[in-house]
């Protein structure tokens, strides 16, 4: 059995940066891919459709993976 030292959560600033790194490319790509199909939609409906995909994807898939990668990188350098 391997004993590891407890890890501390990243600061709120690091979490915000990681979340932005997840959200920005997803929104940019989503806007680009949706543009041909939603050009005539009202802006609020476009935002609703985009965030219905981006937010759950970011919360459940992308951000946790980026946080794990951040932990591996910072743990290796300590």
N, C-alpha and C positions, 0 to 999 in steps of 0.2 A: 504494500500500500504506500502510495506517495502522498506526503503531506505538503500542501502548498500554503503559502502565506495568504491571508485574506487580502482581497483587492478592494480598493476604494473606488467608488463611482467617479467617473470623470466630472469635472466641474460643469456648472450650468453653461459656461461659455463654450466648452468643448462639445457638449451635447448639442447646443444650438448650431455650431458650425457643422457638425456631422449631419444633423437633420437637414440643414440647408444644402449640404453636398448631395444628399439623397433627393430632396424635393426639386431643386432647380433643374437638373437634367431631365427628370421625369416630366415636369411641367412643360419644359421647352419642347421635348420630343412629342408629348401628348398634344400640345397646341399645333405643332407642325402636321402630325398625322390626322388630327381631327379637322383641320381647316377646310379641306375640300368638301367634307360632309356637313359641316355645321356653319358654313359662311352666312347663311340666312337666319340662323337662330339668334334669339336675343342673347346679349352677353351673359346675363345671369344663368340662362339655361346651359350655355357652353361651359361656364364655370362649374355648374352643378355636375354636368356629365364628366368633366375632367377630374374634378376632385373626388367624385365617386369611385374612380379607379386609382388615382394617385395616392390619396390618403391611406386607404387600407394597405395598398402595396408597400408604401413607405413604412408604415407602422409595424406591419407583421413580417415583412421580408427584408427590405433594403436597409433600414436603420439598424435592426439587430445585427445584420452581417457587418455593416460598417463599424458598429460599436465593438464587435468581437475582433475585427481586424485592428482597430485602434488599440484594444487591450493587448493583443499579441505583439504589436509593434512597440508599445510603451513598456510592456513587461520585459521584452527582450533587451531593452536598453537600460534597464535599472539594475 
